Amino acid sequence: MRDASDRLRWGMVRSILRFISRLFQSRDQRRAELLARPFPEEWMPHILRAVPEFRLFSEPDRSRLRECIRIFLSEKSFLGCRGLDITDQIRVIVAAGACRLLLGLPGLDVFPRLREIIIYPHDFKETIEAIGPDGTRYAIERVRAGEAWRRGPVVLAWNSVGHSFQGLRDGYNVVIHEFAHVIDMQNGEADGIPPLPTREWAQRWEKVFMREYRTFVTKERQGEMTFLDPYAATDQAEFFAVATEFFYERPEEMAVMHRELFSLFVDFFGRDPRQWRRPAPTRWFRRIRQ
């Protein structure tokens, strides 16, 4: 009886020690253990829906994307709202769509400040307060497909995520858009200036990006037709996020319409999306009924 009691006691002690060790284990150790396990092959259909060019990637890029997805899903939590159940399909598609932005950015960690992704089934409303010239306060409702907060969550509408990965090549991808904001905010506020490695890079960004932004705003205010979505004229942060969407969604056209900006993004993101010939889109998404 005493031997059994001793074994139970020592078993509990070992469990507590393992738990404490886990708490103080370094991030690199945890990640090494995670990546040493077999990759969940059941995730591959979801990865291919989010990144249909995956099979055309080089083997190092395929390996990096798989690693980033695993780290993302291990370190971020997902919360479903309004009755939405979070499934592997949702988790992997969002993770793959976000992590593709990191393929050519080895100096950036896997969105280290982000802890939570909130998913709504449909576009959600945001109420803002506006004050008129006479001081009257107004409540204005805006419909949103996504939001990204510094040191806070990324919020996405699942129906808009579905539209983003239909393969329409329309320049709209809410996952790319919001995670471009997250990259932008890794060095501070969302200002359209992501983390840049050198002073020379900062000077080039100021010269090319800011000139393109100012030119775009001028054209938009004058009512001229623009290649990028007019929402890009909101501010520098939105210009960066929208331009990133078009960089990945419509690279051939962007390379012509915004040649210098496209070249800047190729060098920054470390990849040229034109090299990946896209397979025919798979109509996989079924909208969620309200």
Wavefront OBJ file of the C-alpha trace (Angstrom):
o trace
v 0.000 0.000 0.000
v 2.854 2.327 0.902
v 4.690 1.512 -2.354
v 1.582 2.389 -4.364
v 1.180 5.622 -2.421
v 4.839 6.507 -3.009
v 4.542 5.800 -6.725
v 1.454 7.977 -6.943
v 3.177 10.779 -5.038
v 6.304 10.652 -7.207
v 4.148 10.498 -10.310
v 2.429 13.697 -9.248
v 5.785 15.335 -8.500
v 7.107 14.422 -11.939
v 3.955 15.822 -13.569
v 4.332 19.085 -11.654
v 8.008 19.319 -12.607
v 7.168 18.742 -16.272
v 4.526 21.468 -16.074
v 6.954 23.926 -14.465
v 9.616 23.037 -17.041
v 7.116 23.686 -19.798
v 6.298 27.107 -18.356
v 9.913 28.163 -18.364
v 10.883 26.433 -21.584
v 12.170 28.848 -24.190
v 10.119 29.729 -27.235
v 12.766 28.231 -29.498
v 12.675 24.922 -27.623
v 8.886 24.753 -27.819
v 8.980 25.498 -31.529
v 11.714 22.922 -32.160
v 9.616 20.256 -30.442
v 6.543 21.323 -32.402
v 8.288 21.217 -35.771
v 9.874 17.847 -35.014
v 6.449 16.215 -35.068
v 4.928 14.935 -38.328
v 3.070 17.570 -40.322
v -0.737 17.114 -40.212
v -1.398 16.106 -43.814
v -5.128 16.607 -43.304
v -4.397 20.343 -43.373
v -3.166 20.282 -46.963
v -6.579 20.727 -48.675
v -7.145 23.872 -46.598
v -3.672 25.212 -47.402
v -4.290 24.686 -51.109
v -7.580 26.574 -50.877
v -5.875 29.556 -49.265
v -2.656 29.369 -51.291
v -3.427 27.581 -54.596
v 0.093 28.392 -55.816
v 1.583 26.260 -53.029
v 2.556 23.389 -55.343
v 4.482 25.851 -57.507
v 6.580 27.131 -54.608
v 10.188 26.075 -54.234
v 10.743 23.355 -51.653
v 12.284 25.857 -49.164
v 9.192 28.074 -49.499
v 6.824 25.125 -49.031
v 8.759 24.074 -45.945
v 8.800 27.608 -44.517
v 5.077 28.066 -45.085
v 4.282 24.779 -43.350
v 6.485 25.757 -40.409
v 4.950 29.217 -40.115
v 1.436 27.767 -40.206
v 2.244 25.318 -37.408
v 3.793 28.035 -35.238
v 0.857 30.360 -35.955
v -1.720 27.754 -34.939
v 0.254 26.731 -31.868
v 0.688 30.264 -30.520
v -2.538 32.038 -31.541
v -6.028 31.327 -30.275
v -9.227 31.549 -32.323
v -12.594 32.724 -31.030
v -15.831 32.202 -32.958
v -18.627 34.731 -32.475
v -22.405 34.584 -32.996
v -22.534 30.818 -32.949
v -19.664 30.174 -35.355
v -17.752 26.988 -34.530
v -14.015 27.241 -35.115
v -12.885 24.317 -37.255
v -9.541 23.233 -38.669
v -10.723 24.585 -42.012
v -11.102 28.082 -40.574
v -7.877 27.971 -38.570
v -5.664 26.616 -41.341
v -7.074 28.816 -44.109
v -6.547 31.978 -42.067
v -3.075 30.875 -40.963
v -1.985 29.956 -44.498
v -3.308 33.191 -45.979
v -1.481 35.210 -43.336
v 1.788 33.285 -43.304
v 2.344 33.490 -47.061
v 3.282 37.144 -46.441
v 6.270 35.969 -44.379
v 7.880 33.706 -46.992
v 10.498 36.251 -48.011
v 10.723 37.998 -44.641
v 13.033 35.770 -42.563
v 13.840 38.686 -40.285
v 10.223 38.899 -39.094
v 8.802 36.514 -36.518
v 5.369 34.907 -36.898
v 3.284 37.929 -35.868
v 4.721 37.958 -32.310
v 2.358 40.568 -30.836
v -0.768 38.846 -32.077
v -2.445 36.470 -29.651
v -6.046 36.122 -30.821
v -8.062 35.958 -34.029
v -11.790 36.618 -33.713
v -14.024 35.232 -36.458
v -17.571 36.402 -37.196
v -19.770 34.382 -39.568
v -20.649 37.490 -41.601
v -19.487 41.072 -42.042
v -19.947 42.857 -38.744
v -21.004 46.370 -37.794
v -18.920 48.968 -36.053
v -20.490 52.061 -34.507
v -18.458 55.249 -34.540
v -19.338 58.660 -33.167
v -19.159 61.767 -35.336
v -19.634 65.381 -34.312
v -21.339 67.809 -36.696
v -20.418 71.498 -37.229
v -23.012 72.532 -34.651
v -21.660 70.108 -32.043
v -24.399 67.521 -32.538
v -23.202 63.962 -31.976
v -24.124 61.246 -34.452
v -23.779 57.465 -34.188
v -22.733 56.030 -37.546
v -22.734 52.322 -38.282
v -20.113 50.909 -40.634
v -20.036 47.363 -41.982
v -16.611 45.773 -41.667
v -15.024 42.647 -43.130
v -11.962 42.818 -40.918
v -9.961 44.788 -38.397
v -6.449 44.629 -36.999
v -5.494 46.163 -33.672
v -2.033 46.969 -32.396
v -1.316 44.593 -29.488
v -4.875 43.348 -29.929
v -6.744 40.810 -32.007
v -7.324 40.473 -35.715
v -11.054 40.351 -36.428
v -12.321 38.696 -39.629
v -15.702 37.940 -41.209
v -15.738 34.355 -42.477
v -17.941 35.129 -45.475
v -15.396 37.727 -46.613
v -12.548 35.289 -46.015
v -14.418 32.890 -48.291
v -14.745 35.516 -51.010
v -11.042 36.292 -50.674
v -10.053 32.730 -51.527
v -12.459 32.109 -54.399
v -9.621 32.759 -56.836
v -11.376 35.734 -58.421
v -8.202 37.828 -58.688
v -10.197 40.978 -58.005
v -7.647 42.601 -55.718
v -9.725 41.832 -52.634
v -8.321 39.614 -49.883
v -9.289 40.513 -46.338
v -6.722 38.147 -44.777
v -3.842 39.672 -46.731
v -5.182 43.157 -45.971
v -5.459 42.738 -42.208
v -2.181 40.875 -41.814
v -0.419 43.531 -43.873
v -1.585 45.875 -41.104
v -0.137 43.489 -38.517
v 3.236 43.552 -40.299
v 3.011 47.343 -40.512
v 2.387 47.568 -36.752
v 5.308 45.346 -35.729
v 7.449 48.464 -35.325
v 4.813 50.796 -33.897
v 1.608 52.412 -35.084
v 0.000 51.595 -38.431
v 1.607 54.195 -40.672
v 2.398 52.369 -43.889
v 6.044 51.930 -42.909
v 6.742 48.292 -41.976
v 9.938 47.178 -40.220
v 12.812 48.057 -42.557
v 16.305 46.607 -42.154
v 18.535 49.614 -42.881
v 18.586 53.389 -43.167
v 18.992 53.012 -46.927
v 15.806 50.976 -47.009
v 13.978 53.658 -45.029
v 15.150 56.309 -47.481
v 13.998 54.248 -50.444
v 10.621 53.633 -48.792
v 10.194 57.340 -48.167
v 11.081 58.157 -51.765
v 9.005 55.536 -53.592
v 6.143 54.637 -51.267
v 5.318 58.158 -50.157
v 5.484 59.527 -53.698
v 3.135 56.789 -54.908
v 0.772 57.455 -52.010
v 0.622 61.207 -52.587
v 0.081 60.727 -56.325
v -2.697 58.237 -55.659
v -4.481 60.539 -53.209
v -4.317 63.407 -55.710
v -5.829 61.269 -58.473
v -8.543 59.973 -56.180
v -9.505 63.487 -55.074
v -9.671 64.623 -58.673
v -12.038 61.775 -59.501
v -9.632 59.968 -61.808
v -9.864 56.229 -62.374
v -7.328 54.304 -60.309
v -5.985 50.769 -60.463
v -5.875 50.297 -56.702
v -9.099 50.378 -54.732
v -10.070 53.958 -53.749
v -10.008 52.882 -50.090
v -6.225 53.078 -50.380
v -6.509 56.880 -50.265
v -7.760 56.752 -46.645
v -4.265 57.050 -45.182
v -0.764 55.608 -45.531
v -1.612 52.466 -43.556
v -4.557 51.625 -45.811
v -2.495 52.390 -48.905
v 0.070 49.813 -47.771
v -2.590 47.194 -46.971
v -4.536 47.666 -50.219
v -1.345 47.725 -52.300
v -0.288 44.458 -50.627
v -3.609 42.882 -51.621
v -3.108 43.892 -55.254
v 0.548 42.830 -55.153
v -0.511 39.248 -54.432
v -3.864 39.215 -56.225
v -3.090 41.103 -59.446
v 0.710 41.269 -59.734
v 0.962 41.393 -63.537
v -1.242 44.468 -63.748
v 0.303 46.167 -60.734
v 3.769 45.723 -62.261
v 2.545 47.845 -65.194
v 0.313 50.363 -63.409
v 2.600 50.969 -60.407
v 6.001 49.852 -61.659
v 8.192 51.418 -58.970
v 5.859 50.495 -56.120
v 5.675 46.927 -57.401
v 9.480 46.725 -57.575
v 9.683 48.076 -54.012
v 7.266 45.400 -52.794
v 9.139 42.628 -54.634
v 12.298 43.604 -52.795
v 10.533 44.080 -49.449
v 8.483 40.863 -49.468
v 11.347 38.973 -51.095
v 9.120 37.321 -53.686
v 7.632 38.161 -57.079
v 4.079 36.713 -57.240
v 4.233 36.720 -61.046
v 6.453 33.644 -60.911
v 3.568 31.510 -59.653
v 1.182 30.553 -62.440
v -2.155 30.090 -60.755
v -4.177 26.934 -61.282
v -7.865 27.217 -62.088
v -9.818 28.401 -59.028
v -11.647 25.819 -56.943
v -15.190 26.846 -56.008
v -15.040 25.422 -52.529
v -16.697 27.977 -50.287
v -20.315 27.819 -49.194
v -21.638 30.927 -47.523
v -22.988 30.549 -44.015
v -26.701 31.160 -43.688
v -27.777 33.866 -41.299
l 1 2 3 4 5 6 7 8 9 10 11 12 13 14 15 16 17 18 19 20 21 22 23 24 25 26 27 28 29 30 31 32 33 34 35 36 37 38 39 40 41 42 43 44 45 46 47 48 49 50 51 52 53 54 55 56 57 58 59 60 61 62 63 64 65 66 67 68 69 70 71 72 73 74 75 76 77 78 79 80 81 82 83 84 85 86 87 88 89 90 91 92 93 94 95 96 97 98 99 100 101 102 103 104 105 106 107 108 109 110 111 112 113 114 115 116 117 118 119 120 121 122 123 124 125 126 127 128 129 130 131 132 133 134 135 136 137 138 139 140 141 142 143 144 145 146 147 148 149 150 151 152 153 154 155 156 157 158 159 160 161 162 163 164 165 166 167 168 169 170 171 172 173 174 175 176 177 178 179 180 181 182 183 184 185 186 187 188 189 190 191 192 193 194 195 196 197 198 199 200 201 202 203 204 205 206 207 208 209 210 211 212 213 214 215 216 217 218 219 220 221 222 223 224 225 226 227 228 229 230 231 232 233 234 235 236 237 238 239 240 241 242 243 244 245 246 247 248 249 250 251 252 253 254 255 256 257 258 259 260 261 262 263 264 265 266 267 268 269 270 271 272 273 274 275 276 277 278 279 280 281 282 283 284 285 286 287 288 289 290
